[in-house]
Amino acid sequence: MADIIQLLPDSIANQIAAGEVVQRPASAVKELLENAIDAGSTEIKLFLKDAGKTLIQVIDNGCGMSDTDARMSFERHATSKIRTTNDLFAIRTMGFRGEALASIAAIAHVELKTRRQIDELGTKIVMEGSKVLSQEPCQAPSGTSIQIKNLFYNIPARRKFLKSNAVEMRHIVEEFQRIALANPDIFFAMHHNNSEVFHLPKGNIRQRIVNVFGKYSNKKLVPIEEHTDVIGLKGFIGKPEYSKKTRGEQYFFVNNRFIKSPYLHHAIMAAYDDLVQSDTYPLYVVFLEIDPEKIDINVHPTKQEIKFDDEKLIYNYLKVTIKHALGQYSITPSLDFEREGGMTPYSTEANSPMNRLNIDKPQSTNSGKIDLGDKGEKQRKKNNLQNWQQLYQGLQKMQSESVDESNDDIETTDNTVTINSKWSENNPIDDKSKTFSQEIRAAYQVHSTYIINQIKSGFLVIDQQSAHERILYEQYLESLHKKQTLTQKELFPIEVSINKDDIDIFKEMKPQIEKMGFEIIIKNDSQIEVHGIPADISNEFDIKGSIESLLEQYKMNIDLDLNINETIAMSLAKSTCIKHGKKMSELEMKTLIDQLFACEMPYKSPSGRNCFITIELDELHQRFSN
């Protein structure tokens, strides 16, 4: 039998390597910008077309390359950054593997122009799919210019699965911001489709943060700085009151290299403790300086994961430093003396309607609510309700028979109920709250989170947040498919700040959001104004927080490959539904139950949580008999 194991051709090996190093246009942008920084550049310009799918070009004024080095730079594992094994344990440069240019050249059309300051002429190299098409002298300014055209042209499957331009652009902006924040002493510019997106002059860290996130971010910043023999720490954190429901303004840098660390993020959140809500995220840009020999960055091709010699020490140091900074600037938590009741059969807030439960409101065919004028839809919901009503059939009869069969005698007066039982003496029970006169099927709320509703076989435990999310999801989806919701104008527009890297995503969402009844104007690349909200949303609606939540949920749902209507409906339902901890009146609870069981899929919320569970009487009897 012939031998079957063979060496892969370099072109195929490079394409395989490219799958790890270059996952999307943003990956190529990151590698090229890091190479420009390693070249000692003081000015770096990035040009893009079609979110990097058509063109990525980086121009720098760095040291440039000789004609030999220019050609060698496209060979795998060819690098100027390290020489020996020991160099791996003292890395100060951004790149060091020697894989980036070789991987990029394997899956794109590449044109390189470079010249050293000491040379009169530069070098031009043109490559396609790892093959050198030409290399010749050329006129060029000192530094390097590299163009990447038609990324993934020879890997159609990879190109096919790239996201929309707005999504890919967001990833590119994320990488650009990370590198720009880490190097405030370098001028950066970024152009997309002939429009300038960023123009970042040289400056200090605060100036760079303000230039990246917008002028309004300056008032949010609290400086931090501590130095010991083990670690140096500096940067800025955000004041708690400016925390957002969207991620994107959280940055860790170790020796000027951006890293991702859930462990260190937890340290910062622990330092904020009760200063921010659990679903909000404060801004922070934190720089750690550590001896390179005490960390290992050779963990992943993206170089965004780092191993520390003593991670617990870093955690505690970071937490204490931030707590000290927050205390030094007199940022202290407010005390909440409100006490939550255990079981709440009826809310004292009689006039606080729950979002979109349509209580005491006439149905309108233009409102986007459940009744949209579709006869077939009405019949389906009527059938659903009839099926669910079977759960309760016979319940009242069972309870009345239970009372009739007992040996107890019940006497009532105006304010007391006297129960004469063979098991007890005559004891008056105060009924000023009229709880004994409530309807048999009245729902109860537990810990302002769950609703208990009795059925003939036992009782239902309904998760109010999951149930309302399901109701809103189907309403919003129906509204998007059919008609536009009525809008109520705001007396004064509400300003909402948005991260620059999210503005294209928001533009993509805007037409669908406006179908829901929102009226929104984009002021600039970091701010929007809300001029109107859906007419049937309650006055308690947190516009700013819900827009931020909607954006965050939408970004998270993008990777699920849902269509845009499903993504918008799911995101808006999750951001506007009632939350755990919301007190509800009896009417609100009853309306929620009725609307839930009129849904096409009442069992699960759009995010996959159970909307309710059933507890059978037999199960209860068994629990008490043990």
C-alpha positions as CSV (number, residue, x, y, z in Angstrom):
1,M,0.0,0.0,0.0
2,A,1.3,3.4,-1.0
3,D,2.2,6.0,1.7
4,I,-0.7,8.3,2.4
5,I,0.9,11.0,4.7
6,Q,2.2,14.0,2.7
7,L,3.3,17.5,3.5
8,L,0.7,20.2,2.8
9,P,1.7,22.8,0.2
10,D,2.6,26.2,1.7
11,S,-0.5,27.8,0.1
12,I,-2.9,25.4,1.9
13,A,-0.9,25.6,5.2
14,N,-1.1,29.4,5.1
15,Q,-4.8,29.2,4.5
16,I,-5.2,27.0,7.5
17,A,-3.1,29.3,9.6
18,A,-5.2,32.2,8.3
19,G,-8.3,30.7,9.8
20,E,-6.8,31.2,13.3
21,V,-5.1,34.5,12.7
22,V,-7.5,36.3,10.4
23,Q,-11.1,35.5,11.4
24,R,-12.7,38.6,9.9
25,P,-11.6,42.0,8.5
26,A,-11.1,43.4,12.0
27,S,-8.4,40.7,12.6
28,A,-6.4,41.9,9.7
29,V,-6.8,45.5,10.8
30,K,-5.4,44.6,14.3
31,E,-2.4,42.8,12.9
32,L,-1.5,45.7,10.5
33,L,-1.9,48.4,13.1
34,E,0.3,46.4,15.6
35,N,3.0,46.0,13.0
36,A,2.9,49.8,12.4
37,I,3.3,50.4,16.1
38,D,6.2,48.0,16.4
39,A,7.9,49.9,13.5
40,G,8.1,52.9,15.7
41,S,5.5,55.0,13.9
42,T,4.3,58.3,15.2
43,E,1.5,58.6,12.6
44,I,-0.8,55.8,11.5
45,K,-3.7,56.1,9.1
46,L,-6.3,53.4,8.3
47,F,-8.5,53.4,5.2
48,L,-11.4,51.1,4.6
49,K,-14.0,50.3,2.0
50,D,-17.1,48.2,2.6
51,A,-16.1,47.5,6.2
52,G,-12.8,46.0,5.1
53,K,-14.2,43.5,2.7
54,T,-13.1,45.4,-0.4
55,L,-10.1,47.3,1.0
56,I,-7.9,47.6,4.1
57,Q,-5.0,50.0,3.9
58,V,-2.6,51.1,6.7
59,I,-0.1,53.8,6.1
60,D,2.6,54.6,8.7
61,N,5.8,56.7,9.0
62,G,7.7,54.0,10.8
63,C,11.2,52.6,10.1
64,G,10.3,50.9,6.8
65,M,12.0,47.8,5.4
66,S,14.8,46.9,3.0
67,D,13.9,45.0,-0.1
68,T,15.0,41.7,1.4
69,D,13.1,42.3,4.7
70,A,10.0,43.3,2.7
71,R,10.0,39.9,0.9
72,M,10.9,37.9,4.1
73,S,8.0,39.5,6.0
74,F,5.5,37.4,4.0
75,E,7.2,34.1,5.0
76,R,5.7,32.1,7.8
77,H,7.4,32.5,11.2
78,A,9.7,35.2,9.8
79,T,9.9,38.0,12.4
80,S,12.2,40.7,13.7
81,K,10.7,40.6,17.2
82,I,12.4,37.6,18.8
83,R,15.6,35.6,18.3
84,T,15.8,33.0,21.1
85,T,13.5,31.0,23.3
86,N,14.2,33.4,26.2
87,D,12.8,36.3,24.2
88,L,9.4,34.7,24.6
89,F,9.5,35.5,28.3
90,A,10.3,39.2,27.9
91,I,8.1,40.3,25.0
92,R,7.5,44.1,24.7
93,T,6.4,44.2,21.1
94,M,2.8,43.7,19.9
95,G,3.6,41.0,17.4
96,F,6.2,38.2,17.6
97,R,4.9,35.1,15.9
98,G,5.6,36.0,12.3
99,E,2.3,34.6,11.1
100,A,0.1,37.7,10.3
101,L,1.4,38.8,6.9
102,A,1.8,35.3,5.6
103,S,-1.7,34.4,6.7
104,I,-3.2,37.6,5.2
105,A,-1.3,37.2,1.9
106,A,-2.7,33.6,1.6
107,I,-6.3,34.8,1.5
108,A,-6.2,38.3,-0.2
109,H,-4.6,40.5,-2.9
110,V,-1.8,42.4,-1.2
111,E,0.3,45.4,-2.3
112,L,3.2,46.5,-0.1
113,K,5.2,49.7,-0.5
114,T,8.0,50.5,2.0
115,R,11.1,52.6,2.3
116,R,13.7,53.1,5.0
117,Q,14.8,56.7,5.6
118,I,18.4,55.9,4.6
119,D,17.2,54.5,1.2
120,E,16.6,56.6,-1.9
121,L,14.1,54.2,-3.4
122,G,11.6,51.9,-1.8
123,T,10.2,48.5,-2.6
124,K,6.9,47.4,-4.0
125,I,5.6,43.9,-3.7
126,V,2.4,42.5,-5.2
127,M,1.0,39.2,-3.9
128,E,-2.0,37.0,-4.5
129,G,-2.8,33.9,-2.6
130,S,0.7,33.5,-1.2
131,K,2.2,33.9,-4.7
132,V,4.6,36.9,-5.4
133,L,3.4,38.4,-8.6
134,S,6.0,41.2,-8.7
135,Q,8.7,42.9,-6.7
136,E,10.4,46.1,-7.9
137,P,11.9,49.4,-6.8
138,C,9.4,52.3,-6.4
139,Q,9.0,55.9,-5.3
140,A,7.6,55.9,-1.7
141,P,7.7,58.1,1.4
142,S,9.6,56.7,4.3
143,G,7.6,54.2,6.2
144,T,5.2,51.5,5.0
145,S,1.9,51.4,3.1
146,I,0.1,48.0,2.8
147,Q,-3.1,47.4,1.0
148,I,-5.3,44.3,1.4
149,K,-8.0,43.9,-1.2
150,N,-10.7,41.3,-1.6
151,L,-10.2,39.6,1.7
152,F,-11.1,35.8,1.6
153,Y,-11.4,36.0,-2.2
154,N,-10.2,32.4,-2.4
155,I,-12.2,31.1,0.6
156,P,-15.8,31.7,-0.5
157,A,-17.2,29.9,2.5
158,R,-15.5,32.3,4.9
159,R,-16.4,35.3,2.9
160,K,-20.1,34.1,2.8
161,F,-20.3,34.0,6.5
162,L,-19.1,37.5,7.1
163,K,-21.8,39.7,8.8
164,S,-23.3,42.9,7.5
165,N,-21.1,45.9,7.0
166,A,-22.5,47.5,10.1
167,V,-21.5,44.5,12.2
168,E,-18.0,44.1,10.6
169,M,-17.4,47.8,11.0
170,R,-18.2,47.6,14.7
171,H,-15.6,44.9,15.2
172,I,-13.0,47.0,13.3
173,V,-13.8,50.1,15.4
174,E,-13.4,48.0,18.5
175,E,-9.9,46.9,17.5
176,F,-9.0,50.5,16.4
177,Q,-10.1,52.0,19.7
178,R,-8.2,49.4,21.7
179,I,-5.0,50.2,19.9
180,A,-5.6,54.0,19.9
181,L,-6.3,54.0,23.6
182,A,-3.1,52.1,24.4
183,N,-1.0,54.5,22.4
184,P,-2.1,58.1,23.1
185,D,1.4,59.4,22.0
186,I,0.7,58.3,18.4
187,F,-1.6,60.1,15.9
188,F,-4.3,57.9,14.5
189,A,-6.8,58.5,11.7
190,M,-9.5,56.2,10.3
191,H,-11.5,56.6,7.1
192,H,-14.4,54.5,5.9
193,N,-15.8,54.8,2.4
194,N,-14.0,58.2,2.0
195,S,-15.4,59.6,5.2
196,E,-13.2,60.3,8.3
197,V,-14.5,58.4,11.3
198,F,-11.7,59.2,13.8
199,H,-9.1,61.9,13.9
200,L,-7.0,61.4,17.1
201,P,-4.1,63.8,17.7
202,K,-1.3,63.0,20.0
203,G,-2.0,63.6,23.7
204,N,-2.3,62.1,27.2
205,I,-4.6,59.3,28.2
206,R,-7.5,61.5,29.3
207,Q,-7.4,63.4,26.0
208,R,-7.3,60.2,24.1
209,I,-10.3,58.8,26.0
210,V,-12.3,62.0,25.4
211,N,-11.4,62.0,21.7
212,V,-12.4,58.3,21.3
213,F,-15.7,58.3,23.4
214,G,-16.7,62.0,22.8
215,K,-16.5,65.2,24.8
216,Y,-19.3,64.2,27.2
217,S,-17.1,61.5,28.6
218,N,-14.7,63.9,30.3
219,K,-17.1,64.6,33.2
220,K,-17.4,60.8,33.8
221,L,-13.8,60.2,34.5
222,V,-12.1,59.4,37.9
223,P,-8.3,59.0,37.7
224,I,-6.5,56.1,39.3
225,E,-2.8,55.6,39.8
226,E,-0.7,53.4,42.1
227,H,2.8,52.0,41.9
228,T,4.6,49.3,43.8
229,D,7.6,47.0,43.2
230,V,5.3,44.3,41.8
231,I,2.9,46.3,39.6
232,G,2.1,49.7,38.3
233,L,-1.5,50.8,37.7
234,K,-2.9,53.9,36.1
235,G,-5.9,55.0,34.0
236,F,-9.4,56.2,34.5
237,I,-12.7,54.7,35.8
238,G,-16.2,56.1,35.3
239,K,-18.4,57.6,37.9
240,P,-21.2,55.2,39.0
241,E,-24.0,57.4,37.9
242,Y,-22.8,57.3,34.3
243,S,-22.9,53.5,34.1
244,K,-24.6,52.1,31.0
245,K,-26.6,49.0,30.2
246,T,-24.4,48.5,27.2
247,R,-20.9,47.1,27.2
248,G,-18.1,48.6,25.1
249,E,-16.3,51.1,27.4
250,Q,-14.3,48.6,29.5
251,Y,-10.6,48.2,28.7
252,F,-7.7,46.4,30.3
253,F,-4.1,46.9,29.0
254,V,-1.1,44.9,30.3
255,N,2.1,46.5,29.1
256,N,0.1,48.5,26.6
257,R,-1.5,45.3,25.1
258,F,-5.3,45.0,25.3
259,I,-6.4,41.9,27.1
260,K,-9.8,40.2,28.0
261,S,-10.0,39.1,31.6
262,P,-13.4,38.2,33.2
263,Y,-11.5,37.7,36.5
264,L,-10.1,41.2,36.6
265,H,-13.4,42.6,35.4
266,H,-14.9,41.0,38.5
267,A,-12.4,42.8,40.6
268,I,-13.5,46.1,39.3
269,M,-17.2,45.3,39.7
270,A,-16.5,44.2,43.2
271,A,-14.9,47.6,43.9
272,Y,-18.1,49.3,42.7
273,D,-20.1,47.0,45.0
274,D,-23.5,48.6,45.5
275,L,-22.7,51.7,43.6
276,V,-24.0,50.4,40.2
277,Q,-26.9,48.1,39.3
278,S,-26.1,44.5,38.5
279,D,-27.1,45.0,34.8
280,T,-25.0,48.1,34.2
281,Y,-21.4,48.6,33.3
282,P,-19.1,51.4,34.4
283,L,-16.5,52.9,32.1
284,Y,-12.9,51.9,32.8
285,V,-9.6,52.2,30.9
286,V,-7.0,50.5,33.1
287,F,-3.3,50.1,32.4
288,L,-1.2,47.5,34.2
289,E,2.6,47.5,34.0
290,I,4.1,44.2,35.0
291,D,7.5,42.6,34.5
292,P,7.2,40.6,31.2
293,E,8.8,37.6,32.9
294,K,5.9,37.4,35.3
295,I,3.2,37.0,32.5
296,D,2.7,34.7,29.5
297,I,1.1,36.2,26.5
298,N,1.9,33.2,24.2
299,V,-1.5,31.6,25.0
300,H,-3.7,32.3,21.9
301,P,-3.0,33.7,18.4
302,T,-5.1,36.8,19.2
303,K,-2.8,37.5,22.1
304,Q,-5.7,38.8,24.1
305,E,-5.4,36.2,26.9
306,I,-2.6,36.4,29.5
307,K,-1.5,34.2,32.3
308,F,-0.2,35.9,35.5
309,D,2.2,34.4,38.0
310,D,-0.1,35.6,40.8
311,E,-3.5,36.5,39.6
312,K,-5.0,36.8,43.1
313,L,-2.5,39.5,44.0
314,I,-3.4,41.5,40.8
315,Y,-7.1,41.1,41.7
316,N,-6.8,42.4,45.2
317,Y,-4.5,45.2,44.2
318,L,-6.9,46.3,41.5
319,K,-10.0,46.2,43.7
320,V,-8.4,48.1,46.5
321,T,-7.0,50.8,44.2
322,I,-10.4,51.4,42.6
323,K,-12.2,51.5,45.9
324,H,-9.7,54.0,47.2
325,A,-10.2,56.2,44.1
326,L,-14.0,56.1,44.4
327,G,-13.7,57.0,48.1
328,Q,-11.2,59.8,47.5
329,Y,-13.6,61.5,45.1
330,S,-16.5,61.2,47.6
331,I,-18.5,58.7,45.6
332,T,-20.4,56.7,48.2
333,P,-23.5,54.5,47.9
334,S,-26.9,55.7,48.8
335,L,-28.9,53.7,51.4
336,D,-32.2,52.1,50.5
337,F,-34.5,51.7,53.4
338,E,-37.4,50.4,51.4
339,R,-38.4,46.9,52.6
340,E,-39.9,44.4,50.3
341,G,-42.9,42.4,51.4
342,G,-43.0,38.6,51.3
343,M,-46.3,38.0,49.6
344,T,-48.1,40.8,47.8
345,P,-51.6,39.9,46.7
346,Y,-52.4,43.5,45.7
347,S,-50.0,46.4,45.0
348,T,-50.6,49.6,46.8
349,E,-49.6,51.4,43.6
350,A,-53.1,51.3,42.1
351,N,-52.3,53.6,39.3
352,S,-48.9,52.1,38.2
353,P,-49.8,50.2,35.0
354,M,-47.4,47.5,33.9
355,N,-45.7,48.1,30.6
356,R,-47.9,47.1,27.7
357,L,-50.5,45.0,29.7
358,N,-53.3,47.1,28.1
359,I,-55.2,47.5,31.4
360,D,-58.3,49.6,31.2
361,K,-57.4,50.6,27.7
362,P,-59.5,50.2,24.5
363,Q,-58.0,48.0,21.9
364,S,-56.9,49.8,18.7
365,T,-56.1,48.2,15.4
366,N,-53.3,50.7,15.0
367,S,-51.6,50.2,18.4
368,G,-49.6,47.0,17.7
369,K,-51.3,45.2,20.7
370,I,-52.8,41.8,20.7
371,D,-56.0,42.7,18.8
372,L,-54.7,43.7,15.3
373,G,-57.9,43.0,13.4
374,D,-57.0,39.6,12.1
375,K,-60.0,37.3,12.5
376,G,-57.9,34.1,12.3
377,E,-55.5,35.4,14.9
378,K,-58.5,36.3,17.2
379,Q,-59.9,32.8,16.8
380,R,-56.6,31.1,17.6
381,K,-56.2,33.1,20.8
382,K,-59.8,32.4,21.7
383,N,-59.1,28.7,21.3
384,N,-55.9,29.0,23.4
385,L,-57.8,30.7,26.2
386,Q,-60.5,28.0,26.1
387,N,-57.9,25.3,26.4
388,W,-56.2,27.0,29.3
389,Q,-59.5,27.7,31.0
390,Q,-60.0,23.9,31.3
391,L,-57.2,24.0,33.9
392,Y,-59.7,25.9,36.2
393,Q,-62.9,24.0,35.4
394,G,-64.4,22.6,38.6
395,L,-62.1,24.5,40.9
396,Q,-64.8,26.6,42.4
397,K,-67.1,23.6,42.8
398,M,-64.3,21.6,44.5
399,Q,-63.7,24.4,47.0
400,S,-67.4,24.9,47.8
401,E,-67.9,21.2,48.3
402,S,-64.9,21.1,50.6
403,V,-66.5,23.9,52.7
404,D,-69.9,22.1,52.8
405,E,-68.4,18.8,53.8
406,S,-66.4,20.3,56.7
407,N,-67.8,20.4,60.3
408,D,-66.8,24.0,60.7
409,D,-69.3,26.7,61.1
410,I,-68.4,30.2,59.8
411,E,-70.0,33.3,61.2
412,T,-69.4,36.8,59.8
413,T,-69.8,40.3,61.2
414,D,-68.7,43.6,59.7
415,N,-65.0,43.4,60.5
416,T,-64.4,39.9,61.8
417,V,-64.8,36.3,60.8
418,T,-65.4,33.8,63.5
419,I,-64.5,30.2,62.7
420,N,-66.1,27.5,65.0
421,S,-64.1,24.4,64.6
422,K,-63.8,21.2,66.5
423,W,-60.0,21.8,66.4
424,S,-60.0,25.2,68.1
425,E,-61.8,27.5,70.3
426,N,-63.8,30.4,69.0
427,N,-61.1,32.9,67.8
428,P,-61.9,36.2,66.0
429,I,-59.9,36.9,62.8
430,D,-59.6,40.4,61.7
431,D,-60.7,40.9,58.1
432,K,-60.3,44.7,57.7
433,S,-58.2,44.0,54.6
434,K,-61.1,42.0,53.1
435,T,-58.7,39.2,52.1
436,F,-61.3,36.6,52.8
437,S,-63.7,38.1,50.3
438,Q,-61.3,37.9,47.4
439,E,-62.2,35.8,44.3
440,I,-61.2,32.2,44.6
441,R,-58.8,32.3,41.7
442,A,-57.1,35.6,42.7
443,A,-53.4,35.5,42.0
444,Y,-50.7,36.2,44.6
445,Q,-47.2,37.7,44.1
446,V,-44.2,36.2,45.9
447,H,-41.1,38.4,46.5
448,S,-42.3,40.7,43.6
449,T,-41.0,38.0,41.3
450,Y,-43.4,35.1,40.9
451,I,-47.2,34.9,40.6
452,I,-49.0,32.1,42.3
453,N,-52.3,31.1,40.5
454,Q,-54.6,28.3,41.6
455,I,-55.8,25.7,39.2
456,K,-57.9,22.6,39.8
457,S,-55.0,20.2,39.9
458,G,-52.8,22.4,42.1
459,F,-51.3,25.8,41.2
460,L,-49.1,27.6,38.7
461,V,-45.9,29.5,39.6
462,I,-45.4,32.1,36.9
463,D,-42.2,34.0,36.3
464,Q,-43.5,37.5,35.7
465,Q,-40.5,38.7,33.8
466,S,-40.3,35.7,31.5
467,A,-44.0,35.7,30.9
468,H,-44.1,39.4,30.1
469,E,-41.1,39.0,27.8
470,R,-43.0,36.3,25.9
471,I,-46.1,38.5,25.6
472,L,-44.2,41.5,24.4
473,Y,-42.1,39.4,21.9
474,E,-45.2,38.2,20.1
475,Q,-46.8,41.6,20.2
476,Y,-43.7,43.3,18.8
477,L,-43.2,40.7,16.1
478,E,-46.8,41.0,15.1
479,S,-46.5,44.8,15.0
480,L,-43.4,44.6,12.8
481,H,-45.1,42.2,10.3
482,K,-48.4,44.1,10.1
483,K,-48.8,47.7,11.2
484,Q,-47.0,50.5,12.9
485,T,-47.7,51.4,16.5
486,L,-49.0,54.8,17.5
487,T,-46.4,57.2,18.9
488,Q,-46.7,59.6,21.9
489,K,-44.5,62.6,21.6
490,E,-42.1,63.6,24.4
491,L,-42.4,67.2,25.7
492,F,-38.6,67.4,25.8
493,P,-36.4,65.1,23.7
494,I,-34.4,62.6,25.7
495,E,-30.7,62.5,24.8
496,V,-29.0,59.1,24.9
497,S,-25.2,58.6,24.5
498,I,-24.1,55.7,22.3
499,N,-20.6,54.3,21.8
500,K,-19.1,55.3,18.5
501,D,-18.5,51.7,17.5
502,D,-22.3,51.0,18.0
503,I,-23.7,53.9,15.9
504,D,-23.7,51.9,12.6
505,I,-25.5,49.0,14.5
506,F,-28.1,51.5,15.7
507,K,-28.6,52.9,12.2
508,E,-29.3,49.3,11.1
509,M,-31.9,48.9,13.9
510,K,-33.6,52.3,13.6
511,P,-36.2,51.6,10.9
512,Q,-37.5,48.6,12.8
513,I,-37.5,50.4,16.1
514,E,-39.5,53.2,14.6
515,K,-42.1,50.7,13.4
516,M,-42.7,50.0,17.1
517,G,-43.7,53.6,17.8
518,F,-40.3,55.2,18.6
519,E,-39.3,58.5,17.0
520,I,-35.5,58.9,17.1
521,I,-33.1,61.4,15.6
522,I,-29.4,60.6,15.3
523,K,-27.6,63.8,16.2
524,N,-24.0,62.7,15.7
525,D,-21.8,59.6,15.9
526,S,-22.2,59.3,19.7
527,Q,-25.6,60.7,20.5
528,I,-29.3,60.2,19.6
529,E,-32.5,62.0,20.6
530,V,-35.7,60.2,21.5
531,H,-38.7,62.4,20.4
532,G,-41.4,59.8,20.9
533,I,-42.2,56.4,22.4
534,P,-44.9,53.8,21.8
535,A,-48.3,55.2,22.9
536,D,-49.1,52.2,25.1
537,I,-45.9,52.2,27.2
538,S,-46.4,53.4,30.7
539,N,-45.1,56.6,32.2
540,E,-42.6,54.6,34.3
541,F,-40.7,53.6,31.1
542,D,-37.0,54.2,31.4
543,I,-36.2,55.5,27.9
544,K,-32.5,55.9,28.3
545,G,-32.0,52.6,30.0
546,S,-34.2,50.7,27.6
547,I,-32.5,52.1,24.5
548,E,-29.2,51.0,26.0
549,S,-30.6,47.6,26.9
550,L,-32.1,47.2,23.4
551,L,-28.8,48.0,21.7
552,E,-26.9,45.5,24.0
553,Q,-29.5,42.8,23.5
554,Y,-29.4,43.3,19.7
555,K,-25.6,43.0,19.6
556,M,-25.8,39.8,21.6
557,N,-28.6,38.4,19.3
558,I,-26.7,39.2,16.1
559,D,-24.6,36.0,16.4
560,L,-27.8,33.9,16.6
561,D,-28.4,34.6,12.9
562,L,-32.1,35.5,13.5
563,N,-33.8,37.7,10.9
564,I,-33.8,41.4,11.9
565,N,-37.5,41.4,12.9
566,E,-36.9,38.5,15.3
567,T,-33.8,40.1,16.7
568,I,-35.5,43.5,17.2
569,A,-38.6,42.0,18.8
570,M,-36.5,39.8,21.1
571,S,-34.2,42.7,22.1
572,L,-37.0,45.2,22.7
573,A,-39.1,42.6,24.6
574,K,-36.2,41.9,26.9
575,S,-35.4,45.6,27.5
576,T,-39.0,46.8,28.1
577,C,-40.6,43.9,30.0
578,I,-41.3,44.1,33.7
579,K,-38.4,42.9,35.8
580,H,-38.1,40.9,38.9
581,G,-38.9,43.1,41.9
582,K,-41.8,44.9,40.3
583,K,-44.9,45.0,42.5
584,M,-48.1,44.3,40.6
585,S,-51.7,44.8,41.3
586,E,-54.2,42.0,41.2
587,L,-55.6,43.3,37.9
588,E,-52.2,43.5,36.4
589,M,-51.4,39.9,37.4
590,K,-54.8,38.7,36.0
591,T,-54.2,40.5,32.8
592,L,-50.7,39.1,32.4
593,I,-52.0,35.6,33.0
594,D,-54.8,36.0,30.4
595,Q,-52.4,37.5,27.8
596,L,-49.7,34.8,28.5
597,F,-52.1,32.0,27.8
598,A,-53.3,33.7,24.6
599,C,-49.8,33.6,23.3
600,E,-48.9,31.2,20.5
601,M,-46.0,29.7,22.6
602,P,-46.7,30.5,26.3
603,Y,-44.3,27.9,27.8
604,K,-41.0,29.6,27.1
605,S,-39.7,33.2,26.9
606,P,-37.8,34.2,23.8
607,S,-34.5,33.8,25.7
608,G,-35.4,30.2,26.6
609,R,-36.6,30.5,30.3
610,N,-39.7,28.8,31.5
611,C,-42.6,31.2,31.8
612,F,-44.4,29.0,34.4
613,I,-44.2,25.7,36.2
614,T,-47.1,23.6,37.5
615,I,-47.2,22.2,41.1
616,E,-49.6,19.3,41.4
617,L,-51.6,18.6,44.6
618,D,-50.3,15.0,44.7
619,E,-46.7,16.4,44.8
620,L,-47.6,18.6,47.7
621,H,-49.3,15.7,49.6
622,Q,-46.2,13.7,49.1
623,R,-43.9,16.5,50.4
624,F,-45.9,16.7,53.6
625,S,-46.1,13.0,54.1
626,N,-42.3,12.5,54.2
